[in-house]
């Protein structure tokens, strides 16, 4: 069983842990959730029990893939998020990169 804490406080602890890894992030709070905005397409949600963030797209099932980590361990969560951050930055700087919204109809994808 996970112990629920204040989502905003958990998000602020994650923000602080990310700062130790040299990653600046913004925290937003509202409606019982807190968001940590890390990078383009890298937002971490927190409900006080866990952090979760998008890690990819399953084309076969047409759904988003998420990772999660207990909010009680923000420093370890920050290490995992820092790895995802490095992947996201590398993907964005790759030649020919263009962001594709997986919720767009296939015919609406940029050419």
Phi and psi restraints in degrees (value plus and minus 20) as a CYANA .aco file:
   2 UNK   PHI    -110.4   -70.4
   2 UNK   PSI     128.3   168.3
   3 UNK   PHI    -114.3   -74.3
   3 UNK   PSI     104.4   144.4
   4 UNK   PHI    -100.4   -60.4
   4 UNK   PSI     115.4   155.4
   5 UNK   PHI    -145.3  -105.3
   5 UNK   PSI     159.5   199.5
   6 UNK   PHI     -87.0   -47.0
   6 UNK   PSI     102.2   142.2
   7 UNK   PHI     -77.5   -37.5
   7 UNK   PSI     -60.6   -20.6
   8 UNK   PHI     -84.4   -44.4
   8 UNK   PSI     -64.6   -24.6
   9 UNK   PHI     -83.6   -43.6
   9 UNK   PSI     -61.4   -21.4
  10 UNK   PHI     -81.5   -41.5
  10 UNK   PSI     -62.5   -22.5
  11 UNK   PHI     -85.0   -45.0
  11 UNK   PSI     -58.5   -18.5
  12 UNK   PHI     -86.6   -46.6
  12 UNK   PSI     -57.3   -17.3
  13 UNK   PHI     -85.7   -45.7
  13 UNK   PSI     -58.5   -18.5
  14 UNK   PHI     -84.6   -44.6
  14 UNK   PSI     -64.0   -24.0
  15 UNK   PHI     -76.8   -36.8
  15 UNK   PSI     -64.2   -24.2
  16 UNK   PHI     -83.7   -43.7
  16 UNK   PSI     -63.2   -23.2
  17 UNK   PHI     -84.1   -44.1
  17 UNK   PSI     -60.0   -20.0
  18 UNK   PHI     -84.8   -44.8
  18 UNK   PSI     -57.9   -17.9
  19 UNK   PHI     -79.7   -39.7
  19 UNK   PSI     -55.9   -15.9
  20 UNK   PHI     -82.5   -42.5
  20 UNK   PSI     -46.5    -6.5
  21 UNK   PHI    -111.8   -71.8
  21 UNK   PSI     -12.3    27.7
  22 UNK   PHI      60.3   100.3
  22 UNK   PSI      -0.2    39.8
  23 UNK   PHI    -132.0   -92.0
  23 UNK   PSI     100.1   140.1
  24 UNK   PHI    -104.2   -64.2
  24 UNK   PSI     119.0   159.0
  25 UNK   PHI    -165.7  -125.7
  25 UNK   PSI     132.4   172.4
  26 UNK   PHI    -126.3   -86.3
  26 UNK   PSI     126.1   166.1
  27 UNK   PHI    -133.6   -93.6
  27 UNK   PSI     116.4   156.4
  28 UNK   PHI    -151.0  -111.0
  28 UNK   PSI     125.3   165.3
  29 UNK   PHI    -152.6  -112.6
  29 UNK   PSI     123.1   163.1
  30 UNK   PHI     144.2   184.2
  30 UNK   PSI     131.3   171.3
  31 UNK   PHI      38.0    78.0
  31 UNK   PSI      13.5    53.5
  32 UNK   PHI      61.5   101.5
  32 UNK   PSI     -16.7    23.3
  33 UNK   PHI    -147.4  -107.4
  33 UNK   PSI     136.7   176.7
  34 UNK   PHI    -143.1  -103.1
  34 UNK   PSI     124.9   164.9
  35 UNK   PHI    -137.9   -97.9
  35 UNK   PSI     119.4   159.4
  36 UNK   PHI    -135.6   -95.6
  36 UNK   PSI      90.1   130.1
  37 UNK   PHI    -108.5   -68.5
  37 UNK   PSI      93.4   133.4
  38 UNK   PHI    -123.5   -83.5
  38 UNK   PSI     -67.5   -27.5
  39 UNK   PHI    -179.6  -139.6
  39 UNK   PSI     150.7   190.7
  40 UNK   PHI     -73.7   -33.7
  40 UNK   PSI     105.7   145.7
  41 UNK   PHI      42.8    82.8
  41 UNK   PSI      -0.7    39.3
  42 UNK   PHI    -150.1  -110.1
  42 UNK   PSI      72.4   112.4
  43 UNK   PHI    -139.4   -99.4
  43 UNK   PSI     114.6   154.6
  44 UNK   PHI    -128.9   -88.9
  44 UNK   PSI     106.3   146.3
  45 UNK   PHI    -117.0   -77.0
  45 UNK   PSI     131.3   171.3
  46 UNK   PHI    -162.5  -122.5
  46 UNK   PSI     110.9   150.9
  47 UNK   PHI    -129.2   -89.2
  47 UNK   PSI     -12.7    27.3
  48 UNK   PHI      79.1   119.1
  48 UNK   PSI     -44.4    -4.4
  49 UNK   PHI    -120.8   -80.8
  49 UNK   PSI     -57.1   -17.1
  50 UNK   PHI    -168.4  -128.4
  50 UNK   PSI     138.5   178.5
  51 UNK   PHI    -121.1   -81.1
  51 UNK   PSI     124.4   164.4
  52 UNK   PHI    -165.9  -125.9
  52 UNK   PSI     128.7   168.7
  53 UNK   PHI    -169.0  -129.0
  53 UNK   PSI     135.4   175.4
  54 UNK   PHI     -97.4   -57.4
  54 UNK   PSI     112.8   152.8
  55 UNK   PHI    -137.6   -97.6
  55 UNK   PSI     -31.5     8.5
  56 UNK   PHI     154.9   194.9
  56 UNK   PSI    -186.4  -146.4
  57 UNK   PHI    -156.8  -116.8
  57 UNK   PSI     108.1   148.1
  58 UNK   PHI    -115.2   -75.2
  58 UNK   PSI      81.6   121.6
  59 UNK   PHI     -85.7   -45.7
  59 UNK   PSI     -56.1   -16.1
  60 UNK   PHI     -83.6   -43.6
  60 UNK   PSI     -63.7   -23.7
  61 UNK   PHI    -113.5   -73.5
  61 UNK   PSI     -27.1    12.9
  62 UNK   PHI      34.6    74.6
  62 UNK   PSI      33.5    73.5
  63 UNK   PHI    -168.1  -128.1
  63 UNK   PSI     138.2   178.2
  64 UNK   PHI     -96.9   -56.9
  64 UNK   PSI     126.4   166.4
  65 UNK   PHI    -126.3   -86.3
  65 UNK   PSI     111.2   151.2
  66 UNK   PHI    -138.8   -98.8
  66 UNK   PSI     132.9   172.9
  67 UNK   PHI    -133.7   -93.7
  67 UNK   PSI     136.1   176.1
  68 UNK   PHI    -164.2  -124.2
  68 UNK   PSI     141.2   181.2
  69 UNK   PHI    -171.2  -131.2
  69 UNK   PSI     124.6   164.6
  70 UNK   PHI     -79.9   -39.9
  70 UNK   PSI     116.5   156.5
  71 UNK   PHI     -87.8   -47.8
  71 UNK   PSI     -36.3     3.7
  72 UNK   PHI     -92.3   -52.3
  72 UNK   PSI     -26.9    13.1
  73 UNK   PHI    -151.4  -111.4
  73 UNK   PSI      47.1    87.1
  74 UNK   PHI     -85.2   -45.2
  74 UNK   PSI     -48.3    -8.3
  75 UNK   PHI     -92.2   -52.2
  75 UNK   PSI     -59.2   -19.2
  76 UNK   PHI     -91.3   -51.3
  76 UNK   PSI     -57.8   -17.8
  77 UNK   PHI     -79.8   -39.8
  77 UNK   PSI     -61.4   -21.4
  78 UNK   PHI     -81.4   -41.4
  78 UNK   PSI     -58.0   -18.0
  79 UNK   PHI     -83.5   -43.5
  79 UNK   PSI     -63.1   -23.1
  80 UNK   PHI     -85.9   -45.9
  80 UNK   PSI     -61.7   -21.7
  81 UNK   PHI     -87.7   -47.7
  81 UNK   PSI     -55.7   -15.7
  82 UNK   PHI     -81.6   -41.6
  82 UNK   PSI     -57.1   -17.1
  83 UNK   PHI     -86.1   -46.1
  83 UNK   PSI     -61.0   -21.0
  84 UNK   PHI     -86.2   -46.2
  84 UNK   PSI     -57.8   -17.8
  85 UNK   PHI     -79.8   -39.8
  85 UNK   PSI     -66.2   -26.2
  86 UNK   PHI     -81.6   -41.6
  86 UNK   PSI     -62.1   -22.1
  87 UNK   PHI     -82.0   -42.0
  87 UNK   PSI     -65.9   -25.9
  88 UNK   PHI     -82.9   -42.9
  88 UNK   PSI     -61.4   -21.4
  89 UNK   PHI     -86.5   -46.5
  89 UNK   PSI     -60.8   -20.8
  90 UNK   PHI     -84.9   -44.9
  90 UNK   PSI     -61.3   -21.3
  91 UNK   PHI     -84.4   -44.4
  91 UNK   PSI     -61.5   -21.5
  92 UNK   PHI     -88.4   -48.4
  92 UNK   PSI     -50.5   -10.5
  93 UNK   PHI    -109.0   -69.0
  93 UNK   PSI     -22.4    17.6
  94 UNK   PHI     -86.5   -46.5
  94 UNK   PSI     122.9   162.9
  95 UNK   PHI     -79.4   -39.4
  95 UNK   PSI     118.2   158.2
  96 UNK   PHI      58.1    98.1
  96 UNK   PSI     -10.9    29.1
  97 UNK   PHI     -87.7   -47.7
  97 UNK   PSI     115.9   155.9
  98 UNK   PHI    -166.4  -126.4
  98 UNK   PSI     115.5   155.5
  99 UNK   PHI     -90.3   -50.3
  99 UNK   PSI     116.3   156.3
 100 UNK   PHI    -142.8  -102.8
 100 UNK   PSI     105.3   145.3
 101 UNK   PHI     -99.8   -59.8
 101 UNK   PSI      96.6   136.6
 102 UNK   PHI     -85.6   -45.6
 102 UNK   PSI     -34.2     5.8
 103 UNK   PHI    -106.1   -66.1
 103 UNK   PSI     -27.4    12.6
 104 UNK   PHI     -94.7   -54.7
 104 UNK   PSI     128.4   168.4
 105 UNK   PHI     -84.6   -44.6
 105 UNK   PSI     124.3   164.3
 106 UNK   PHI     -72.5   -32.5
 106 UNK   PSI     -54.8   -14.8
 107 UNK   PHI     -93.0   -53.0
 107 UNK   PSI     -33.4     6.6
 108 UNK   PHI    -114.7   -74.7
 108 UNK   PSI     -18.8    21.2
 109 UNK   PHI     -88.1   -48.1
 109 UNK   PSI     124.5   164.5
 110 UNK   PHI     -82.2   -42.2
 110 UNK   PSI     128.9   168.9
